[in-house]
């Protein structure tokens, strides 16, 4: 299997420790600096705190971003996503991200993933989906640096929903590239598909993530 380090754990820490867990902000800022470019306006880089070895959000009482002269709270969404500011001054001031967890909480992993900024339309064209696909592919290459030559290509999108979903298309070729199960649909986007072909979802999508080509 080709290496894909974006799917791996960036940082792992023990939540059972009494001491606070601290991360340097500059590593996050460097990645956000690439993802905030105008050519990636439809996607974002999300930082997610999860219970070690699972996809469940981990337990954190409080998250802060601090410098020698300031301290501000950070928001953690229900899915464990840590909301970070993109701030040149915080980077210059060597800011720290501080996580405070309850005693005895499960250990957590800190991962990052790419996702769309806005929900995918409930009726989406192949052209709209390909726009996201191209941005995901380009940003992954940018984040990987020289490692981009070993990354699998983004072959389509995975569209996520809040609950179980079905989808359909009047285009026979597109229907063959569509796989839905439970609360997600995988959509492969080969060059042979018409940009005008459309997919109709039974529910409004939440967000999309890149679908990687299998080795």
Beta strands, then each sheet from edge to edge (+ up, - down):
strand 1: 11-13
strand 2: 21-24
strand 3: 43-51
strand 4: 62-66
strand 5: 71-76
strand 6: 81-83
strand 7: 96-100
strand 8: 108-116
strand 9: 123-125
strand 10: 154-160
strand 11: 167-168
strand 12: 178-181
strand 13: 184-188
strand 14: 198-201
strand 15: 207-212
sheet 1: 1+ 8- 3+ 6- 5+ 4- 7+ 2-
sheet 2: 9+ 14- 11+
sheet 3: 12+ 13- 10+ 15-
end
